[in-house]
Amino acid sequence: MRKSIIFLVLIYVLTSFAGDIDPSIKYEIKILEKLVRDATKKEKPEVYFIGLSQRKIDLLITHTTLRKARDEKSADFVFIKNVKREFNAVKPTMALDYSSFEKCKDCIGLFTWRNGRPVLLLIEENLIKFHISLPEDYKYFIESKNFTIGKK
């Protein structure tokens, strides 16, 4: 009897932590997954993460077809966040915050949130550099390097 009660309590605790994730996080995960798959043209691309929290990495790996690469050289795609120094991208790289985007001259773009809305910016010259051709759906998000964020 005691074992069954402990078992039921354990099941209750595990299911309470395994609840559905926040809809905005789910939305972000799907956007990032679609972008990586469209950029790499692979069903299960390998992605390397720099500066992301372990929780975010786990969510991206668990809820998508993305796989975690062991290093940057073996990756098909790289996500960066909280980069402190200049970053030289050798693989297609997406910045997940403005400061990392500014420190990465070869980033193909930026994905972040502003005022509760997702912001996607893709840099045309860097897409060409990495030989990335995206579907027509992305044409509204592609800008030249001369584009200035937040300034008129």
Disulfide bonds with the S-S distance in Angstrom:
none
